[in-house]
Amino acid sequence: MSAESLAEMEQKIINAPEEEYMNDEQLAFFRLKLVELHDTTRERIREAKEQMLNKPDTTDPLDKAAWEEQSSLLIRIVEREQRLLPKIQQSLERIRHETYGFCLESGEPIGIPRLLARPTAEYSIDVKSVMEMKEHLQKD
């Protein structure tokens, strides 16, 4: 599907009435977005791993230090991206079960704007805010 038609679909979903929330068309749109996110995430992981394997052939300590710093950053990128893959799979599974777009805790709609910004969102913004507040209080 072309980027233009995806943008058109997105605009149509944004403008859709509430009673159309997570209808077949919206589920299909988010499935496409999640599959695309899955593919680009796997590609970023592959590219980062490839870059880590290309160790420069140098004896210069500054070049070695720069490469080690870059490798450290790439490792963090790979770790973050690998944590995203199961979330994408879980979101695709929720689409199959037609529970996608609804908060796992409250059952309320997560909302189109939040899902467009974060297609793997599992909680409404209100529930997620409370969870983060509790998490923050437990750390203190």
C-alpha positions in Angstrom: 0.0 0.0 0.0 1.3 3.4 -0.9 2.2 6.0 1.7 -0.4 8.3 0.2 -3.2 5.8 0.7 -2.0 5.1 4.2 -2.1 8.8 5.0 -5.6 9.0 3.5 -6.7 6.0 5.6 -5.2 7.6 8.7 -7.1 10.8 8.1 -10.3 8.9 7.6 -9.7 7.0 10.9 -9.0 10.3 12.7 -12.2 11.8 11.4 -14.4 8.7 12.0 -17.3 8.8 14.5 -16.8 7.2 17.9 -19.2 4.4 17.1 -16.8 3.2 14.4 -14.0 2.7 16.9 -12.0 -0.4 16.0 -14.2 -1.5 13.1 -12.8 -3.8 10.5 -11.3 -1.0 8.5 -9.5 0.5 11.5 -8.2 -2.9 12.6 -6.9 -3.5 9.1 -5.2 -0.1 9.1 -3.5 -0.8 12.5 -2.5 -4.3 11.4 -0.7 -2.7 8.4 1.0 -0.2 10.7 2.1 -2.9 13.1 3.4 -5.2 10.3 5.3 -2.2 8.9 6.7 -1.4 12.4 7.7 -5.0 12.8 9.6 -5.0 9.5 11.4 -1.7 10.1 12.3 -2.8 13.7 13.8 -6.1 12.4 15.7 -4.1 9.8 17.1 -1.7 12.4 18.2 -4.6 14.5 19.9 -6.2 11.5 21.6 -3.0 10.5 22.8 -2.3 14.1 24.2 -5.8 14.4 25.9 -5.5 11.1 27.6 -2.2 12.2 28.8 -3.9 15.3 30.5 -6.5 13.3 32.4 -4.0 11.2 35.2 -3.3 13.7 37.7 -0.8 12.3 41.2 -2.1 11.7 43.1 0.5 13.6 45.6 0.8 16.3 44.7 4.4 17.2 43.3 4.5 20.7 40.9 7.3 19.9 39.4 5.4 17.0 39.1 2.3 19.2 37.4 4.3 21.9 35.0 5.9 19.4 34.1 2.5 18.0 33.5 1.0 21.5 31.2 3.9 22.3 29.3 3.5 19.1 29.1 -0.3 19.8 27.7 0.4 23.2 25.1 2.7 21.7 24.2 0.1 19.1 23.8 -2.6 21.8 21.3 -0.4 23.6 19.4 0.2 20.3 19.3 -3.6 19.6 18.1 -4.3 23.1 15.4 -1.6 22.9 14.2 -2.8 19.5 14.2 -6.5 20.6 11.9 -5.5 23.5 9.6 -3.9 21.0 9.1 -7.0 18.8 7.1 -9.0 21.3 4.9 -6.0 22.0 4.2 -5.8 18.2 3.3 -9.5 18.1 1.0 -9.1 21.1 -0.7 -6.1 19.4 -1.2 -8.2 16.2 -2.6 -11.0 18.4 -5.1 -8.5 20.0 -6.1 -7.5 16.5 -6.8 -11.1 15.6 -9.0 -11.4 18.7 -10.6 -8.0 18.1 -9.5 -6.6 21.5 -6.9 -4.2 20.0 -7.4 -0.6 20.9 -9.0 -1.3 24.3 -7.2 -0.8 27.6 -6.1 -4.1 29.1 -7.0 -2.9 32.6 -10.2 -0.8 32.2 -11.5 -2.1 28.9 -12.0 1.5 27.8 -10.9 2.7 24.3 -7.3 3.7 24.2 -8.0 6.2 21.5 -7.0 6.7 17.9 -4.5 9.6 18.6 -2.6 7.4 21.2 -2.6 4.4 19.0 -1.3 6.4 16.0 1.5 7.7 18.2 2.2 4.3 19.8 0.5 1.4 18.0 1.6 -1.0 20.7 -0.2 0.9 23.5 -1.9 -1.5 25.9 -3.4 1.0 28.3 -5.4 4.2 28.1 -3.5 7.3 28.9 -5.3 7.6 32.3 -4.5 4.0 33.4 -0.9 4.3 32.1 -0.5 7.6 34.0 -1.6 6.0 37.3 0.6 3.0 36.6 3.6 5.3 36.1 2.8 7.3 39.2 2.7 4.1 41.3 5.9 2.9 39.7 7.6 6.3 40.5 6.4 6.2 44.1 7.7 2.6 44.6 11.1 3.8 43.4 11.3 6.6 46.0 
